[in-house]
Amino acid sequence: MDGLVPMAQGLTSAQVAQAKTNDVPRRSSRSLSAIIRANVFTLFNLVIGVLWALILIFGEWQDGAFGLIMVANALIGIIQELRAKRTLDKLAVINEAPVRVRRDGEERSIEPHRLVLGDLILLGPGDRLLVDGEVIESNGLEVDESLLTGEADPVHKQPGDPVLSGSFAVAGSGAFVATKVGTDAYAVKLAEEASKFHLAHSELREGVANFIKYITWLVVPIGALLIYSQLRSSADFGTALTGAVAGIVTMIPEGLVLMTSIAFAVGVVRLGRRRCLVQELPAIEGLARVDVLCLDKTGTLTAGGMDLDQVLPLGDSQPVDAALAALAHVDHQPNATAQAIRAHYPEVPDGWTAAESVPFSSARKWSGADFGERGTWLLGAPDVLLDGGDGYDRAAELATTGARVLALCQAESLSHTESAKPVALVTLKQRIRPDAHQTLRYFAEQGVTVKVISGDNPVAVSAIATSLGIPDGERAIDARSLPGDAEQLGEALDSNAVFGRVTPRQKRAFVKALQARGHTVAMTGDGVNDVLALKDADLGIAMGAGSPATKAVAQVVLLDDKFATLPHVVGEGRRVLANIERVSNLFLTKTFFAIMLSLLVGAAGMAFPFAPRHTTLTNALTIGIPAFFLALAPTLERSKPGFVRRVLRFAVPAGVVCAAAVLLSFWIAQQEATSLVESQTAAVITLFLTTWWVLVLIARPLSWWRVALVGSMAALFGIGLTLPFVRTLFALEPGGVAGDLTAVGISIVAAIVISAAVKLAGTLRP
């Protein structure tokens, strides 16, 4: 048994008032200044700002309307991310587990930031260490430091041993004095080195960033070529500059980053309303890619807590009730099993004082105590403590009902458990969550494979899985019989769905084996034995009632413990990814159109077909307004890898065809039109009709509101062509029926070619 020191009294209130506090920056979201910088000080805003200033100086103010879009983009992005920040920060406060301390000789629960240097902090299983310190009390205290050292085995802590923030208690109880708090703590220093605002890997964000990077490289040389060609082909400096600016501005997908940010931010707010905390924004993307969901039975499929059902003696003249009551009261921080037994046996019988004890841990699967003259008693899993016999067989029979079965045994000592003799069997009733059936049915319909992974008896786990209709639930595998080889383990995981007697280390190996076979793995859990697997999974999902350590490493926390929230979580992820892919197709079609058009115009040395106000109008009607609605629309499309490749296969051919059609329309109009404005108007008509058709293709499948959206954009453009003040504002001057019909005819042919090209590329949605 560990050495115990007299119960320390902790700090006094006066000492607390003068001590250094545990002031640590919250990492759930970016700061206000960081949000403003990210949305205002961008490379594209700099380019657009310079071009805006040049137009205002040398051109007409109407051609500077694109500058207002830059301002609107920044404001919308800041407002949406601030909404998400408020939601994240509020939920993060709710998610912060209180810390138990002893002050003025009394135990108290306080918020983490109210910890001070010198505080006496109490520990129990599942408690996370938020500050560094030195152990002064230990009753079988075991601390898992794997998140810091990578070593999976718990470390036994005795008085005088140091403990580090970032670790967590897995067994026993104890107390330590805080020696380093705030930014001095070990884990906080590590976090600062890694950066305060950490984002998980995101193919979506990475893809958008790559688009931006490559486009930036292209804008500079193509912009220089365009400026040179326009100055050479036009005697009017203002006209030349206006044409060059129109081409450069159109090349910049200024709204793409905005729409990506909005989609992520709105996803956070929507999930926040369902009491779901997304601790890392790109975790929303991971939700959409999940194809295997690993569920821990206890706390996920079953509700928290258990009830003592039966106590079945296996012999005569044994103090079964007294032994159970004594064992349940040994641990100062009882787990769910001990709490259920305590509820039935609220008092410790006289004469049952533990001289030595071993707390329960997921690795051992038993707890025990030496009660001196009363003997050494153990309570744990029958298949761990018993080696065959009638007791073992009866326990296996009881487990088939879905009950949790424990064996009460007597042993020679705590170090010789192999001599344990069964005295009684104890059954506990577990409560299946009422929403489990419906939630599991949803995942089956969505093609997400469910794996039930539990530390309980395989027969009991199988009974629960079968009652919930999980495929192959009746064929539970005992994890102790699984191979250690990763490849063979992966094969076993692919061909089976229910596993019992899984150790914490095996849970981690399960996740890695599934990932090695190309699966995107989500893992749910609520206990300390789930921490390592949650951390390694592509998406860790913790229950709000789970241990502080579990919630700390998970990317998603279900604060209200509702298993039924998971379908909404997955649905939100799919909505974000599918819709960002849609709007990326819109923005990048425009970008590749502008790049191709600028190259052709620059090489030919002809006037640019547009003024900036023209592209402002068409971009607003075929990209800006529709993209805002499409980015937030509901969808159940399952995400697939290859985002960048699919977008390029759509946007490149569509952009090239649009550019060819616009240039052809402009060239024909120049042969017949009496002014540059008439030729530009023909090009604008062709540009709108071709990009509007791209919008129709991207908006599919066409529900009633999508038909209304694309129809209203066409109606607005038609109205704009007929209203004199709109034509004046946007410098539109139709050149006659023949010229306009020519532009329409070219657009129809281009639309057919675009449809064929993107269908051939395999990117057209059904």
Steps between C-alpha positions, in 0.01 A plus 500: 500500500620854428617717778233728634567833669256675731227680307644843414276801553588681177536876460306754701277757330757770580779300334283437192439873459874570480609199288568485127192384306474238225444749220519307171381631160200302375578317178145428379505789252706784359519837670309801366819659364598174326154474339521858370852450367403174327206663321648842419874463444501249215705499181189523284363793699831676444486439123134602475563806719779624274291440186203675663713806573630509139146488361381778730797715390512431126162346411129549575363442848240249372785266404617502862193311627710185541675672792177500698487120462842483666367700796183290520701177487717610791204614710295185437798279575577683826135494615453130425824396670417715803166317525685171491754628754226597744338158461832317544602705804164455674502126440866474601415654838219244545739223400763598757478246780527651848813423701476361852727675750533512876500851647458602862479129578190451280457337159375737230434488124636801313547610139842417351605864463446554874777255593797669667861414571517279809145370474437148629329322208308174549510222240280205406471274194447703183614833647730699275803676647484865395815618684834353606552390857627258763299210641439517877219241533463170315256215534596275210533808277596416141560771241503458121769722346468357149384831348832650611747211478337254259533224761163324534558335842360695799756628751453417868529825700609523863539804729789714383469400133460778241195514272464697177209681342363320196493163677193347668414267785386151398470320833501564872482841662732756649595864523783723382623853562514733200859610439460652151183665372390706201752533219772342717329159489658234279199429276434871442858553387465212256175647369659843452787347305248325275300830465205628697239436232552154361296366211467137406604388152244607241508392137241766427694786659825372351340475155365855514840628621672326207253652255575844642877442487506384138260771385720762667797378296293526183346841571833684503641402156159487328406835653825653376435361149146636504605846614766514228260388227228744603739796511636403159156456336329809644592864466285582805691420822178490706336246266815286494527500878130421541525201269811366674344538844183319382709199395710487817205542737307222325796263546484537879256261679452756776187336640628143519683537831204698634249228411723230649528695826126566508414134443731389783378774733132434436563129556649577843202719592244242382666219694537730801123536510484123540739517794784358293841662551730485196841569655675533162317658204632262230373210711171574322669377183605179670136435587411474134778255411439243776425149372569301819357596840648324803260508795585430860199315644501650848395864498428504125253222419405473866407795718728611780469319830390149594272334753588202719277215387592171672752370750531123453711315763694201372541336840389514863607693810682781316455871594411595143299813581758632743787440255318675216414797718860530623651475151259760359605751768878450476551734203455870579409557132264211418436400140150422367514139626600601853234772503228246410613267781527793744141597423395151614744486795525859632689411820837335562462208742694511826845346499553527125791742477735467203866461590597494133306550177536483122267736310314392189665569163396416145822307448456274809119477482477440877541679831572360844587564863663324792269527803736331745316234701210519255725385216594629156205561266494566127223625274532493122440328167422124538704408194802676652470383860355151441666215319208277403268324742130531584532868591657579166232310307219664693651847441517429126133396505396819681701714256290374209209705638694821448561556872840604626637216714770529765664235713559548873800292604729432793877480450808432707628852438478785254820379334371143452173544316543175307384321816168685506200288599154605383259596778215673315389640168366853475286621211438861408233629266610740225261748346492503121461850362149549357644674193755226420278301257415798282856634497652167402240464224606840362865395477405176326302698240789741448755225438691555825621169649455473877748312719411441866819493706467435873701386797204290621439127455453423126178309571349799684610739227352267238165497682485880496610518135246238392217677681591816308500322163869551424600272207697192615437610859446140608861415406706679765878462500709475815778752438746291698496248215577756229840497323759764575599542134347822362403347164327198655334724758365721221350195326331391824359850551365516145321166531353546850292768669495429876801464730522441874779501756684767304783666693579873467814418301301277267245775435784715375629211284149449359487861381842480336421165333177638350678816381771286339227335289387838364211568738416838649434412863286677760522383860255575780574459867453637849757328721872535557554170320382670179743792505780357285261364237310831486824687449616276214163477322429723202215639708472462877150545644461524880189495714441809714467288815829327422829549677679835466794325330269354234338835423839670483633286214176465299429730206124481555323492839129411533431722799152362571610133456241443226611220270227618261701818437756302296288486179469880511876524550572281196231677295651840576841382386357371174313824443814707541719293268248442223403867489856632509575277203204654317606858562863417422385385158327837451790719611771305323306479173504880508872501580600265217269690264682824587846342471426355156330819379789717624755277327310508170439875514860568601638281222266650237563857613128586487283705736368317809133402454386645835521784743520414873135598551395235249669218693363642826147457364546149356702375795234619743219322310675174407745458790471735799128481586447133399817386678378647828183289488666188361770506769240478777252261337413162655640189333561133586767434237781290647841660464768329296874574481636673192345845550773687309503261205121507458481879514775540241335247268187713505636854517775478236289379201204718603722808533678440170172459306353815662810700402489376139129580470538850646798584277320371189189701585708816562696458175183453290336801668807714426455435129147638506464726806547876485658536847714310752211503751272310256770235444555471874125460557491203259789348694317563830188321371710201397691503829180506705326225303800263504581550869127482584495157336801401713293608802212276384735200471652561843163556672374154400299311615253782436259519792228767498710759682801441275280550192371822659858611573641451149176629343508820703862567397400476131199725563715762673743510208213533251347782701838672520530498120160671465526771767674816372663602831644148548636501145658840568647391833655185355585644156275260306386586146338217300606527135181380334301179461746330264799565723320390815367182334852419384622529859213277617571241229869483589400459867267207422774319308746571783253366758470173306879471477541574874246231591675245281846595628420476871298181448795348317723603791262316736422797725140576401259432787200280420 
